[in-house]
């Protein structure tokens, strides 16, 4: 898809790679103060093959310090597996906040070890998928 030392890709590069079976797309759209809006926008249209990854339930523990505590790495890895993401995949992370929430998933994947991943941010307007 692209040079792994530069982990950003364009929408065009992703479009060209959509048929690659090693690609998994995590849609982590989230909007502060607007519960459910990310999932609603995902349901209205998303990158083909993308899976919605919820900041509140998939990327946060139910209890712990802070507003969105980082889940236990084993529980997180298990949840990502349930969603269809594995070490054999290149994971493309999409959010609508200039990488703010995608970066959380990126960092959490990085904590798990040598995972191949790519990060992509798409603007909330101007690009429509689905």
Buried (B, 14 or more C-beta within 10 A) or exposed (E): BBEEEEBEBEBEBBEEBBEEEEBBBBBBBBBEEEEEBBBEBBEEEBBEBBBBBBBBEBBBBEEEEEEBEBBEEEEBBEBBEEBEBEBEBBBBBBBBBEBEBBBBBBEBBEEEEEBBBBBBBBEEEEEEBE
